[in-house]
Amino acid sequence: MKNKTTIFSFLLILSVMAAPFGVSASNEQVMKKEYTYESKDKDEKQDAHFKNKLNENGKEWELATINYEIVSDKVITKEETVTKEIKSKEIKKDEEYVPEEAINEDGVEYSLKTTDKKEVEIVSEYKQTVKGYEDYSDKSNADNAPDKKEIEATNKKTGKVVKCNCDKTTTEILYKAGWQDASIDITFISYDSNIFEWNGVQIEKNVKEPLKGYEDVLLRSIGADSDRYRIKDIYWKGKAYKNKAGILCRDCVADVSRNIDYYRVNYQGEIIVPAEKGYVYTSTYEAVQSVPTGEHEYQIKAIAIYKEVIKDENNFPIVGGIVALALAIALAVGIIFIIKKKRK
């Protein structure tokens, strides 16, 4: 019974104290104010744009909070002239080259500005050595061989047989290249009725094989030696006769084989196919292109939330009434505490 009395007393005191303040949470209203701005910093705040207190529509409003949201994010770009070079393949000199007036790459259209050409070697020069020779059985003929000689050769690049003008380079001896038959004519002269004489050698007129045993003398008479010459046979050639001076003579012949030194004259030249020239064309194209700068432009919306300042009948702000109410509650608790203490 005592507890019920205490609770009833507490509620009675609280209702009496709170009545003047007119507390009514359901009457509280909210107002929004928006402000949109642009910035390169997405975290930029512009709180200063909003006032802390407003008087609108006959009411007083107090700033409660400000919220921010990014409306759009735009990449900042700048205009730049971009160039691109296009090289042609190797074009022969007798061929025409016309570059394209415009090209499109990755969605960007480039326009032709200039075209330059540079001479290049399309096919390299071809050289092929050609060699040949001519053999002579006499040194004097070899020495007098022509300085130039046309030699046929197959062009290994084209497969065609061509004549190459070659120059004389060297002369070489082909030792003991072969034996060659020759003959030596000899004339004997008679100084008496029984003797014929030739080059200091005397023989009897009736001998069947003239100069037999005098082969070395015969070879020396022509400046030869036994290593290079071989005497095969010596015999009379016809009968005795008188020469223009009235002297009795008789001819004989020596058949010999001689080892000939062939002389080889060497020639050398070149088949030359000139290099083929052409052009490589370099065309320069330009395009104006938007290039990212690395910066952004943000559109930011600031939303300020205002709450209505509610006042009581005495035009006392509800905020102050709430503080007073809190004090009243504290006072009521104190009173109840004192009553209970006295009863005890």
C-alpha positions in Angstrom: 0.0 0.0 0.0 2.9 2.3 0.8 4.6 1.6 -2.5 1.4 2.3 -4.5 1.1 5.6 -2.7 4.7 6.5 -3.5 4.3 5.7 -7.2 1.1 7.7 -7.4 2.7 10.6 -5.7 5.6 10.5 -8.2 3.4 10.5 -11.3 1.3 13.3 -9.8 4.3 15.5 -9.3 5.7 14.7 -12.7 2.5 15.5 -14.6 2.2 18.8 -12.7 5.8 19.8 -13.6 5.7 18.7 -17.2 2.3 20.3 -18.1 3.6 23.8 -18.6 6.2 22.6 -21.2 3.7 21.1 -23.8 6.0 18.2 -24.9 4.7 16.7 -28.1 7.3 14.6 -30.2 4.8 14.0 -32.9 4.7 17.6 -33.9 8.4 17.8 -34.8 9.0 18.6 -38.6 12.1 18.3 -40.9 13.2 20.5 -43.8 15.8 19.8 -46.5 18.0 22.2 -48.3 20.1 21.0 -51.3 23.1 22.6 -53.0 25.0 21.2 -56.0 28.5 22.2 -56.8 31.5 21.0 -58.9 35.0 20.1 -57.6 38.1 18.2 -58.5 38.2 16.8 -55.0 35.5 14.2 -54.3 35.9 14.7 -50.6 35.5 18.5 -50.6 32.8 19.6 -48.2 31.0 23.0 -48.4 29.3 23.2 -45.0 29.7 27.0 -45.0 27.1 27.2 -47.7 24.3 26.4 -45.1 23.3 28.6 -42.2 23.0 27.1 -38.8 19.5 28.6 -38.2 16.7 29.6 -40.6 13.4 31.3 -40.4 11.1 30.2 -43.1 7.3 29.8 -43.4 6.9 31.4 -40.0 8.9 28.7 -38.4 12.4 28.5 -36.9 14.7 25.8 -38.1 18.0 24.5 -36.8 20.7 22.7 -38.8 20.9 19.0 -37.7 23.3 17.4 -40.2 24.7 17.7 -43.8 24.9 14.7 -46.1 26.9 14.5 -49.3 26.5 12.4 -52.4 28.5 12.3 -55.7 26.1 12.9 -58.6 28.5 12.4 -61.5 32.2 11.6 -62.1 33.7 13.1 -65.3 37.2 12.4 -66.5 39.0 15.6 -67.4 40.7 15.5 -70.9 42.6 17.9 -73.1 42.9 18.1 -76.9 46.3 16.9 -78.3 47.5 16.4 -81.8 48.6 12.8 -82.3 50.8 11.7 -85.2 51.3 8.3 -86.8 53.8 7.2 -89.4 52.9 4.5 -92.0 55.7 3.0 -94.1 55.1 1.3 -97.4 56.7 -1.9 -98.6 59.6 -1.6 -101.1 58.3 -0.1 -104.3 60.1 -0.4 -107.6 61.1 2.8 -109.3 58.9 2.2 -112.3 55.8 1.6 -110.0 53.5 4.2 -108.7 52.6 4.6 -105.1 49.6 6.5 -103.8 49.1 6.7 -100.0 45.6 6.7 -98.4 44.2 10.1 -97.6 42.9 8.9 -94.2 43.3 6.0 -91.9 41.2 4.8 -89.0 42.8 3.1 -86.0 41.1 2.3 -82.7 38.2 4.5 -83.7 40.4 7.6 -84.3 40.6 9.0 -87.8 43.9 10.3 -89.0 44.4 12.6 -92.0 47.4 12.5 -94.4 49.8 15.4 -93.9 53.0 14.5 -95.7 54.6 11.7 -97.7 58.4 11.3 -98.0 60.3 8.7 -100.0 63.8 7.2 -99.4 65.8 5.2 -102.0 66.6 1.7 -100.9 68.2 -1.4 -102.4 65.5 -3.9 -103.3 67.8 -6.6 -104.7 71.5 -6.6 -103.8 74.2 -6.5 -106.5 75.2 -10.0 -107.6 78.7 -11.0 -108.5 80.0 -14.3 -109.8 83.7 -15.0 -110.6 84.4 -16.6 -114.0 87.7 -18.3 -114.7 89.1 -19.7 -117.9 92.4 -20.5 -119.7 94.1 -21.0 -123.1 97.0 -23.5 -123.6 99.9 -22.9 -125.9 102.7 -25.2 -127.0 105.1 -22.3 -127.5 106.3 -19.8 -125.0 106.3 -16.9 -127.5 102.7 -17.6 -128.4 101.8 -17.7 -124.7 103.6 -14.4 -124.2 101.7 -12.9 -127.1 98.3 -14.2 -125.9 95.5 -11.5 -126.0 95.0 -9.5 -122.8 91.3 -10.2 -122.8 89.2 -13.2 -123.7 85.4 -13.9 -123.8 84.5 -16.9 -121.8 81.1 -18.5 -121.7 79.7 -19.2 -118.2 76.3 -20.0 -116.7 74.9 -17.2 -114.6 74.0 -19.1 -111.4 71.4 -16.5 -110.4 69.5 -16.5 -113.7 70.5 -19.9 -115.1 71.4 -18.3 -118.4 74.6 -18.9 -120.4 76.4 -15.6 -120.9 79.7 -14.4 -122.3 82.0 -12.8 -119.8 84.8 -10.5 -120.8 87.8 -11.7 -118.8 91.3 -10.3 -118.2 94.6 -12.2 -118.6 96.0 -12.8 -115.1 98.9 -15.3 -115.0 100.9 -17.6 -117.3 102.1 -21.0 -116.0 104.2 -23.8 -117.5 102.7 -27.3 -117.7 105.9 -29.3 -117.5 106.3 -32.4 -119.7 102.8 -32.1 -121.0 103.4 -34.5 -123.8 105.7 -35.8 -126.6 105.5 -34.3 -130.0 107.1 -35.6 -133.2 109.4 -33.4 -135.2 112.1 -33.6 -137.7 115.5 -32.0 -138.2 116.9 -31.3 -141.7 120.7 -31.8 -142.1 122.8 -31.0 -145.2 126.2 -32.6 -145.7 128.9 -31.1 -147.9 131.5 -33.1 -149.8 135.1 -31.8 -149.8 136.6 -34.9 -151.5 135.4 -37.9 -153.3 134.8 -40.2 -150.2 133.9 -37.8 -147.3 130.8 -35.8 -146.3 131.1 -33.2 -143.6 128.5 -31.5 -141.4 129.2 -29.2 -138.5 132.7 -30.6 -138.1 131.5 -34.2 -138.3 132.9 -36.2 -141.2 131.3 -39.4 -142.4 131.9 -41.7 -145.4 129.7 -41.2 -148.4 128.5 -44.8 -148.5 127.4 -45.1 -144.8 123.8 -46.2 -144.5 123.0 -44.5 -141.2 124.4 -41.0 -141.2 125.4 -39.4 -137.9 124.9 -42.6 -136.0 126.9 -42.2 -132.7 126.7 -38.4 -133.1 123.2 -37.9 -131.7 124.4 -35.6 -128.9 126.2 -33.4 -131.4 123.0 -33.2 -133.4 120.9 -32.2 -130.4 123.4 -29.6 -129.3 123.3 -28.1 -132.7 119.6 -27.2 -132.2 120.1 -26.2 -128.6 118.3 -29.3 -127.2 119.3 -31.9 -124.7 118.7 -35.6 -124.4 116.3 -35.2 -121.5 113.8 -33.3 -123.6 114.5 -34.8 -127.1 114.7 -38.4 -128.3 116.2 -39.2 -131.7 114.1 -41.9 -133.3 115.8 -42.3 -136.7 118.4 -40.6 -139.1 118.3 -41.4 -142.8 119.3 -40.0 -146.2 116.9 -37.9 -148.0 117.4 -38.4 -151.7 120.7 -38.7 -153.6 123.7 -36.4 -153.7 123.4 -33.1 -155.6 125.3 -29.9 -156.3 124.3 -26.6 -154.8 124.3 -23.3 -156.5 128.0 -23.0 -155.8 128.7 -26.3 -157.6 129.6 -28.1 -154.3 128.4 -31.7 -153.9 125.8 -32.0 -151.1 123.5 -34.6 -149.7 120.6 -34.1 -147.3 119.5 -36.3 -144.5 116.6 -36.2 -142.0 116.6 -36.9 -138.2 113.1 -37.9 -136.9 112.9 -36.9 -133.2 110.3 -36.7 -130.4 110.4 -33.7 -128.2 108.9 -33.2 -124.8 106.8 -30.0 -125.1 106.3 -27.5 -122.2 102.7 -26.3 -122.7 102.0 -22.9 -121.5 98.7 -22.0 -119.9 97.4 -18.5 -119.9 94.8 -17.9 -117.2 91.9 -15.5 -117.5 89.5 -14.2 -114.9 86.4 -11.9 -114.9 83.1 -11.3 -113.2 79.4 -11.6 -114.0 77.8 -8.6 -112.4 74.1 -8.1 -112.0 73.6 -4.5 -110.8 71.6 -3.9 -107.6 67.9 -3.1 -108.1 66.9 0.2 -106.6 63.5 1.3 -105.4 61.7 3.5 -102.8 60.1 3.2 -99.3 57.5 5.8 -98.7 56.8 7.2 -95.2 53.4 8.9 -94.8 52.7 11.0 -91.7 49.1 11.2 -90.5 47.6 13.5 -87.8 44.5 13.4 -85.6 43.2 15.6 -82.8 42.5 13.4 -79.9 41.1 13.9 -76.3 43.7 12.7 -73.9 43.0 12.0 -70.2 44.8 14.4 -67.8 44.5 12.1 -64.8 42.1 14.5 -63.1 38.3 14.1 -62.4 35.5 16.7 -62.2 32.9 15.6 -59.6 29.4 17.0 -59.3 28.5 16.8 -55.6 25.2 17.3 -54.0 25.1 18.6 -50.4 21.8 17.9 -48.5 21.3 19.9 -45.3 18.7 18.5 -42.8 17.0 21.1 -40.7 14.7 20.3 -37.8 11.9 22.6 -36.7 12.4 24.3 -33.3 9.2 23.5 -31.4 8.1 25.9 -28.6 5.6 25.7 -25.9 2.6 28.0 -25.2 4.9 30.5 -23.6 7.1 30.5 -26.7 9.7 28.6 -24.8 11.7 26.3 -27.1 10.9 22.7 -26.6 14.6 22.1 -26.3 14.7 24.2 -23.1 11.5 22.6 -21.8 13.1 19.2 -22.2 16.0 20.4 -20.0 13.5 21.7 -17.5 11.6 18.5 -17.6 14.8 16.6 -16.8 15.4 18.8 -13.9 11.8 18.3 -12.7 12.2 14.5 -12.8 15.4 14.8 -10.8 13.6 17.0 -8.3 10.6 14.5 -8.0 13.0 11.6 -7.4 14.6 13.7 -4.6 11.2 14.4 -3.0 10.2 10.8 -3.1 13.4 9.8 -1.6 12.9 12.3 1.3 9.3 11.0 1.9 10.4 7.5 2.1 13.1 8.3 4.5 10.8 10.2 6.8 8.3 7.3 6.9 11.0 4.9 7.9 
